[in-house]
Amino acid sequence: MKAEQFLKDAETKAFDREHRRKIRFNIGKYDAAVSTGMKLYDQHELARDRGAYLKAAVLEKLDEYLLQFEAAFTARGGRVIWARDTAEALAEIGKLTKARNTKTVVKAKSMTTEEIHLNEYLATQGIESVETDLGEYIVQLNGERPYHIVTPAMHLSKADINDIFVKHLGTKSTDDAQELVLTARHLLRNKYTAAEVGVTGGNFLIADAGAVAVTENEGNARLSATFPKLHIAVVGIEKVIPKLTDLDLFWPLLSTSGTGQQVTVYNTVYFGPRQPGEVDGPEEMVVILLDNGRTNLLAQPDKRAALRCIRCGACLNVCPVYKNIGGHTYETTYSGPIGSVISPHLGGLPEHKHLSYASSLCGACTSVCPVRIPLHSLLLLNRQQSVREGYAPMEERAAIGLWKWSMQHRWALDVLPAAIKDWSLGQLLGQVGWSKRRESLHVAGQSFRELWQAR
């Protein structure tokens, strides 16, 4: 079961000192950059309020905004495909790639394509899918999934990356980071011009303009969307914002929380395929609007706020659990606090309910979210739902039932001797792993009630 594997992997990573050293170093650089970036805001809290309000307002009328986006996008020659789940999205992409006799796809960084396992699907169709984001390219070479929403190779050091290049690309060993980057760029350059299809995600869907906004730091997404004759953007239905001018609010919010930048290096808005008189761009552009469980969250007003997420990764970087066990332990597309909140609804509660318990509920995630998602409260609601729907383990239900009865019948606790209480407590805490690395707890010889009566 996933829960047992999660506990096993979490323990391995938590006590892996080298892993923790790398994560501490990389997140430390992020913390310093974000601290500097926040100083560029006069009123960051006001920006968070506005971002939260706009995203919440969109979710209340999501169907209307999506139809508005579709109408505007198709008016400029684009095509919109609605995909209910992974299977539908992949089937449609399969039709599009087959129609163009595709042999190579270049792919920009996209969590939605990770969500539908696009690379694996394309491989079964005999199509080479090349990740063009440097971090994604590195983890693809190494046969791994992205470690982090924003920085896929956060868990790797410069030496690790060199070893991957030597092993998979046959390059000469080097400790020069610039040389490693240039090696990847050189290898990827020809892929852009050879590929028949380019795939991106989308950071924002702009309803009034019928456009897809993509944010990046390397320029690879722009190349992936420009050279190939077909551009496919796979975007979650929750990514809508009302107006083009709202990017003035959301682009800085995303970049400052994600990387500490005022804005990222490349910010591109795609309005559709190449228009008459334009000199570049794809002949055809298709946007796949992906549901894949998002309407499950939308249908729950108390949990709907999770769909406000703009995928900045800030909650991961402050989470004490994530910093100890790492991104791969979650075994989901989205890790950290936001992953623990949404994965049970996107991928099924029985398989992912344990993630909502992988939290100290300290609230650090909520305090940094740029669109004010109450993440720690949503984790509690997920726990509540898993219990209500009968997914809590039998041992847990029995222990809670016993505790409840004893609280309602306080006299019963005085009947049992301290030794039996110690044994019962040891059994209970042993089930949850408390005793594995901590001393056993011992009950006092007299209960508070007995001490009070004696006084």
N, C-alpha and C positions, 0 to 999 in steps of 0.2 A: 504493500500500500504506500501511497505517496507520503502519508503522515510519518510512517516509520522511517522511510528513506530521508525525509526532511530532517528528522531528529538526528539520524546518523551523520548526515552530511554537515549539519549545523555544528555538531560536537567536533567533528574533524577540523572544520574551518576555524572555529572559535579558538582552538588551541594550536593553530598553525601560525607560529610567530612571524615567519617570512611573509605570509599572506597579509597579516595584520600590519606589518611594516610598510608594505607597498600601498595598502589602502590608506593608512594614516598619512603617508607622504603625499599621495595624490589628492586626497580630500583636504589636506592641509593647504595645498596650493589653491584649491577651489575656494576654501574659506577666506583666504587672504584676498583673492580676486573679487569675491562677492562683497566683502567688507568695503573694499575700495569703490566698487560699482555703486553700492547703495548711497554713497556720499554725493553722487550725481543727481539724486532725487531731492527736490525740496520737500515734497509731501508724498512719501512712498505709501504711507498708510491710506491716504486718500486714493491713490492709484489702485491699491488693492481693493478698496471698497467699490470703486467704479468697475473694475474688472469682474468682481464677484457679482455685482448687480447685473451687468450686461449679459454675462453667461447664464445667470439664473433666468433672466427675462427671455432669452432665446430658447431655453429648454421648455418654458411654458408654452411656446408656440413653435416648437421645432419643425412640425410638419409644414407649416406655412413658410418658414424660412428656407427649408430644403426645396420646396416647389418653386420659390422665388429664385433660388440659385439655379435650379435646373432650367427654368425658362430663359434666364439671362445668358447662361452658358451655351445652351443649344442655339440661341439666336445668332451667335458668332460662329456657328459651324461645329461646335463641340458636341460630344455625345455623353450622356449620363446613363450608367447602368446601376440598378439597385440590387444589391446582393444581401440576401437574408442571413447567410452564414458562409463559412469557409468554403464549403463545397460549391456553392453557387459562384462565389468570387473566382475560384480557381477554374471552374468550367468556362466562365466568360473570358478569362485571360487566355485559356487554352485555345478558344475559338479565334481570338484576336491574333495570337502568335502563329497559329496554323495558317490563317489567311495570308500572312506575309511570309510564309515559308521561313520562319525565324530559326536562326542557328545560334545567335548570341544576343543576350539581353544585358544591358548595363543598368545597374540599380543604385539609386541614391539611398542614403540612410532612411529607413522607414520602419517604425514599430508595427504598423498595420500589416506590412508584408511579412514581418517576422511572425505576427499573430496567425496568419493563414499558412505559414510554412511554404512560402512561394518558391524559394530556392530548391527545396526538396521536390516540389511538384514539377518544376521546369526540368530538373535532372531526369525525372521519369519520362519526360517527353523528348529527351535527347537534345535539350537546349542548354547551352552554357550560360549560367547566370553569374555575372561578375559584380561583386560589391565594389563600389568606387569610393565610398567614404573610407579614409585610411584606417580608422579603428575597426570598422566593419570588415574591411579587406583582411586585416590581420587575424581577426577571430575566425573568419571564413577559411583562411588558409589552415588555421589550427584545428578546424573541425569543431568549433565551439559556438554557443549562442552568445549574443551580446550580454555583457556583465552588468551594464548600467544603461538606463534610458538615454542618457546624453553622451556618455563616454564609454563606448562598447568594450574597450580594451583597458579599462581602469586597473584591472588586476595584474597587468603585465608591466614589467620593468623594461628599460631600454635593452638590457641584456637578454631578456626573454624574447623580445621582438627580433633581435638579431639572430637568436637561435632558430626562431621560426622561419626567417628568411633563408638562412643557411640550409635548413632541412628541406624546405618545400620549393625554394627557388634556385638553390645552388649558388647563392651569392657568396662573396668572400666575407669573412667575419670582420665586423667593425663596431666600434663604440661611438661612432659619429652619428648623432640623431639626424642631422641634415642629410647625410648620405643615405640613411635608411628611407627617409621620405622621398628623396630623388629617385631611388631605386623603384619604389612603388609607383611613382608618377610616370616614370619611363615605361613601365610594363603596362600601365593602364591606358596610356595615351592612344595607342592604336585600337584599343577596344571600343572607344567612343565612336570612331569613324566606321568601324566594321559592323557595329551592332545594328540590327534592324529595328529593335524596340528599346526604348528607355522607360524605366519605371521609377517613379518617385512616390513619396507620401504627400502629405499636405499638413502644414501647421495650422492653417486657417482656411475655411471656405467662406468666401465673402458673398453674402446673399444678394445685395443690391447690384453688384457688378458682375456676378456670375463668374467668379475667378477663384483660383487656388493660390494661396500665398505659401511660399517655401522659404525657410530660414536655414542658413548653413554658414560654415566658416572656410570651406575649402574650394568652392566653385564647382565641385563635382556634380552636384544636382543640376546646376545650370547646363553643364555639358551633356549630362544624361538626357535632359529634356530638349536639347537643341539639335544635336547631330542626328539621332535616329529619326526615321520617318514617322514613327508612331510613338507618342508619349502617353503612357498610362499612369494615372495618379490614383492610388488606392487610399481612400480617406475615410475615417470613421465619421458617422453621421453627426456626432456631437461636436465636431470642429467648427461649426458655423458661428460667424459673427455677423451682425446686421449690415454694417457699412464699410466701404473701403477706408474711410477716415478713421475707423476704430483701430486700424493697425497702428496709429499714432500712440495708442494706449497699450496695445497688446504686444507689439514687437519689443519695446523696451522692458516690459514686465517679464517676458519670456527670457530675453537674453541676460538681463541683470540677475535674475534668480538662477538661471541655468549655468552661466559661465562668468558672470561678473562684468560683462561688456555692456556698454551703453546700448549698442545694437550689434548684431553679428555682422560679419564681413560682407556676406552676400544675402540680400533680401530681395526675392523675386516674386512678382505676381504674374501668374499665367492666366490669360483671358481666353485661351482657346488655341486652335491650330493656326498656322501661318495664314495671314490675311493677304488679299491682293495688294501688291506693292511692297510687302515686307520681304526682307532679304534673307531672313533665317527663321528657324522654328520648324516644328514638325508638320508634316502634311495632315496628320490626323491626331486629335487629342481626345482621350476617353477618361472620364472620371468614374471610378467605381465607388459608390457610396456603400460603405460596409456597416451592417447592423451587428451581426455576430454576438448577440446577447445584450447589446446596449439598450434595446427597448425593454429588456427585463429590469434594468435599473431605472429607466425612465418611468416605468409603471409603478415604482415604489417612491412616493413623494418624500418619505423620510430618508431615503438613500440617494435620491436623484442628484444631490449636490456633487457626487463623485464624478459626474459627467462634465463638470466645469473644468476638469483638469486640462492644462495646456502642455503637459509633458516636459516640464522644466527640469525635473529631477531633484529639486531642492529638498524634498522630503526624504529622499534616500540619503542625501549627504549629511543630514543631521540625526538620522535614526541610529540609536545605539545598537539596535539589533542588526540592522543592515551592515554597519561598520564592523561588526564582529563575525557575522556568518557569511557575508558576501552575497553577490547577486545570483550566482549559479545555484545556490542552495535552494532557492525558491522553486526552481524547475517550472517557471512560468514565463511568458513573454514579458510581463510587467512585474518587477520585483519591488522590494521595499514597502513602505506604508501604502502607497497608492495601489500597488500590485495586490497587496493583501486585502484591500477593500474591494477592488473591481474583479479580480480573478474568480472568486466564487460565483459571480453573476455572469461572467463571460464564458467560463469553462465548466461550470457546474459546482454547486455547493457541496455535495458529498465528497468530491475529489479534492476540493481546495479549502474546506472549512478550517483546517488546521492553521492556515496562514493568518487568520484573524486572531489567533491566540499567540502568534509570534510577535508580541508587542508588550512593552512595559507600560503602555498607555500614558507615557510621560507628557505627551502633547507637543513635543518639539516640532513634529511634522506639521501640525496645525498652525503653529506660530510662524512658520516661514512660507506657507503656501501663498503664492501671489494672487490667487482667486478665492482665498479664505474657505477652502474645503475643510469642514470639521472632521479631519481624518480619524482622530482617536475616538470620536463619538460614533463614527460609522463602523469602526472595528467592533465596538461594543454591540451595535445593532446587528452586525453579522453574527456575532456569537449568540445573541439572543435568538436570531432566526434559526440557527443550526440546532439549538436546544428545542425550540418550539416545534420544529419539523422532525424531531426524533433522531437527530444525528449524533447526539452526545453519547459517549461510551457508557455501557451499562454500569461500570465501576463508578464513574463520575455521578451518574444519576442516583446510585445507591448511597454514595457518600454524602451528597447534598441532602438526600431524603433523611438520612440518619442525623445529620447536623440540624436540619429543620426541626425534626422531632425533639431532639435534645434541647434546643433553644425554647421550644414550647413546653417542655417538661423539665425544668431546671433541676428538680429534686433528683432526677435519675442520675445526673452527673455525680451527685454526692454519694450515691449508693456504690458506684464502682471504685475500687481501690486505685491508687495512682499507678501501680505497676501495669494494670490492665489498660488504663488510659494511655500510658507510654507505648505499650505494644500496639494498640489500635492506631495511634498517631504515627508510629513508625511504619506500619503497613500502608496507611493512606499516603504519607509523604514519599514512601518508596515507589508507589505507583507513578508519581509525577516526576521522579528523578531528584527530589530534594536531597535525599540522603547520600546521593552518589558522591558529592563533593562538599558536603556540609556535615557537621556533627549532628547527631540525633537530638531532637528536642525532648525535654523532660518536663512533665506536668508537676506542679507543686503538690506537696503532700496534702495540703488542705485547699479547698476551693475558696474563691472570694466570698461566696455565700456563707461558708462555714466560719471563715475568719470574721466576717461581719457580725454573725450571731454571737460569736465568742466575745466580741467587744461590747 
